[in-house]
Amino acid sequence: MHGIVRSSSVVLAELRRGALRKSESALIDTLEKNHRILTPTEANWLESGQILAKMHFDHGFTPEKLRDLHFDVLIALTARSHGTTLVTSNRSDFELIHGYRSFHLETW
């Protein structure tokens, strides 16, 4: 894989929420300073609700599972909006999302 590395503001917020040590916060600071940050748009937020409602209808997911998926749906829609490749190790959730909206996905 080659190209420009971008970070999702959603991912950075998730990382920041879990950063317990100074070294972890410093790494996130570096990512924020050195990566182009992509942020979900209003359209992404609205579409995410539609997708989650469809997932609920199709799979009967609990509100807790839908809440867990919401940020991932936003990450996927943001990548799709920018035509970028989403790289993740979370194969199952992002392949599920990919079934509802096509986007470039690479799992490691």
Helices and strands as residue ranges (DSSP letters): E 6-8, H 9-18, H 22-34, E 36-38, H 42-59, H 63-82, E 85-88, H 91-98, E 104-107
